[in-house]
Amino acid sequence: MGIHPKMKKHIALFYATGCYIGLIPGITGTYGSIFATVCFYLVCRISHNIILPELHLSAVCLISLLGVLAAARVAKDRGDEDPQIVVIDEVAGQLLTFVLLPVSGFNLILGTIVFRVFDIWKPYPIRKLEHLRNGVGIMADDLLAGVYANIVMQLIRLIR
């Protein structure tokens, strides 16, 4: 016995919108990034700042894989290749920004800003990744923005 199609649609919407964060009118991508940062901070606090890189990367991969599926479903249901309400891509990209960084207020705030800059600016080849299909493009551009943001944050860490 499988999941009812209507239930699949609701689960995909819940996941793709980051627990419905993406349904809040306004700057949905920024809301998604802040949501990811707050969740990351809370997980760090609960785990006493013991964030194993392997688990961190595994979580990003799982969030991304499920994000592709959920984003593709929501995009199909809405008839829009990249609906603004989908913010799971920002969640995954933002979490990728924090990989191998010490957890501090400075890193969390600056990492969120740097990620948003790359996500909005979309330097080469980020913008090209948006054209990939079936939810992959929705996720891929933000993941690369997260890689770029992580590189910048690592460089800042080295010179501080």
C-alpha positions as CSV (number, residue, x, y, z in Angstrom):
1,M,0.0,0.0,0.0
2,G,1.6,3.3,-1.2
3,I,1.2,6.9,-0.2
4,H,-1.9,8.5,-1.6
5,P,-1.0,10.9,-4.5
6,K,-2.6,13.9,-2.7
7,M,-0.5,13.1,0.3
8,K,2.7,13.0,-1.9
9,K,1.8,16.4,-3.2
10,H,1.5,17.8,0.3
11,I,4.7,16.2,1.5
12,A,6.6,17.6,-1.5
13,L,5.2,21.1,-0.9
14,F,6.1,20.9,2.8
15,Y,9.6,19.8,2.1
16,A,10.3,22.0,-0.9
17,T,9.1,25.1,0.9
18,G,11.3,24.4,3.9
19,C,8.4,23.6,6.3
20,Y,6.3,26.2,4.4
21,I,8.8,29.0,5.0
22,G,8.7,29.6,1.2
23,L,5.0,30.4,1.4
24,I,5.7,33.6,3.4
25,P,5.4,36.5,1.0
26,G,8.6,38.5,0.4
27,I,12.2,37.5,0.0
28,T,11.7,33.7,0.1
29,G,15.3,32.8,-0.7
30,T,16.6,34.9,2.2
31,Y,13.9,33.4,4.5
32,G,15.1,29.9,3.5
33,S,18.8,30.8,4.2
34,I,17.9,32.2,7.6
35,F,15.8,29.1,8.4
36,A,18.8,26.9,7.5
37,T,21.2,29.0,9.6
38,V,18.9,28.9,12.6
39,C,18.4,25.1,12.3
40,F,22.1,24.6,11.9
41,Y,22.8,26.7,15.0
42,L,20.2,24.8,17.0
43,V,21.7,21.4,16.0
44,C,25.1,22.7,16.9
45,R,23.9,23.8,20.3
46,I,22.1,20.5,21.0
47,S,25.3,18.6,19.9
48,H,27.6,20.9,21.9
49,N,29.2,22.1,18.7
50,I,30.3,18.6,17.7
51,I,29.5,18.6,14.0
52,L,31.3,15.8,12.2
53,P,32.1,16.8,8.7
54,E,31.0,13.4,7.4
55,L,27.6,13.8,8.9
56,H,27.3,17.4,7.8
57,L,28.1,16.5,4.2
58,S,25.8,13.4,4.4
59,A,23.0,15.6,5.6
60,V,23.5,18.1,2.8
61,C,23.5,15.2,0.2
62,L,20.3,13.8,1.6
63,I,18.6,17.2,1.8
64,S,19.7,17.8,-1.8
65,L,18.5,14.5,-3.2
66,L,15.1,14.8,-1.5
67,G,15.1,18.5,-2.6
68,V,15.5,17.5,-6.3
69,L,12.5,15.2,-6.0
70,A,10.3,17.6,-4.0
71,A,11.3,20.6,-6.1
72,A,10.5,18.7,-9.4
73,R,7.1,17.8,-8.0
74,V,6.2,21.3,-6.9
75,A,7.5,22.8,-10.2
76,K,5.4,20.3,-12.1
77,D,2.3,21.0,-10.0
78,R,2.7,24.7,-10.3
79,G,3.7,24.7,-14.0
80,D,6.8,26.8,-13.2
81,E,10.3,25.6,-13.8
82,D,11.7,27.3,-10.7
83,P,8.9,28.4,-8.3
84,Q,10.0,31.1,-5.8
85,I,8.2,29.2,-3.0
86,V,10.8,26.4,-3.3
87,V,13.5,27.2,-0.7
88,I,15.0,23.7,0.0
89,D,17.7,24.7,-2.5
90,E,18.7,27.7,-0.3
91,V,18.6,25.4,2.8
92,A,21.0,22.9,1.1
93,G,23.3,25.6,-0.3
94,Q,23.4,27.5,3.0
95,L,24.3,24.3,4.9
96,L,27.1,23.7,2.4
97,T,28.5,27.1,3.2
98,F,29.1,26.1,6.8
99,V,31.0,22.8,6.1
100,L,34.3,22.7,8.0
101,L,33.8,26.1,9.5
102,P,33.9,26.8,13.2
103,V,30.5,27.6,14.6
104,S,30.4,31.2,15.7
105,G,28.1,34.1,15.4
106,F,30.5,35.8,13.0
107,N,30.7,32.7,10.7
108,L,26.9,32.2,10.8
109,I,26.0,35.7,10.0
110,L,28.8,36.4,7.4
111,G,28.3,32.9,5.8
112,T,24.6,33.7,5.4
113,I,25.4,37.0,3.7
114,V,28.1,35.6,1.5
115,F,25.8,32.7,0.4
116,R,23.0,35.1,-0.4
117,V,25.4,37.3,-2.5
118,F,26.4,34.3,-4.6
119,D,22.9,33.0,-4.9
120,I,21.6,36.3,-6.1
121,W,24.6,37.3,-8.2
122,K,25.1,33.8,-9.8
123,P,28.6,34.2,-11.2
124,Y,29.7,31.7,-13.8
125,P,28.7,28.8,-14.1
126,I,26.0,29.1,-11.4
127,R,23.5,30.7,-13.8
128,K,24.0,27.9,-16.4
129,L,23.1,25.3,-13.8
130,E,19.6,26.7,-13.5
131,H,18.8,25.3,-17.0
132,L,19.2,21.7,-15.8
133,R,15.8,19.9,-15.7
134,N,13.6,17.9,-13.3
135,G,14.5,19.7,-10.1
136,V,18.3,19.3,-10.6
137,G,18.7,22.9,-11.8
138,I,16.6,24.2,-8.9
139,M,19.1,22.6,-6.5
140,A,22.4,22.7,-8.4
141,D,22.8,26.5,-8.7
142,D,22.3,27.0,-5.0
143,L,24.7,24.1,-4.2
144,L,27.4,25.7,-6.3
145,A,26.6,29.1,-4.6
146,G,27.2,27.2,-1.3
147,V,30.6,25.9,-2.5
148,Y,31.6,29.4,-3.6
149,A,30.5,30.9,-0.3
150,N,32.3,28.2,1.6
151,I,35.6,28.9,-0.3
152,V,35.2,32.6,0.6
153,M,34.5,31.8,4.2
154,Q,37.6,29.5,4.3
155,L,39.8,32.2,2.9
156,I,38.4,34.7,5.4
157,R,39.2,32.2,8.2
158,L,42.8,31.8,6.9
159,I,43.4,35.6,6.9
160,R,41.7,36.3,10.3
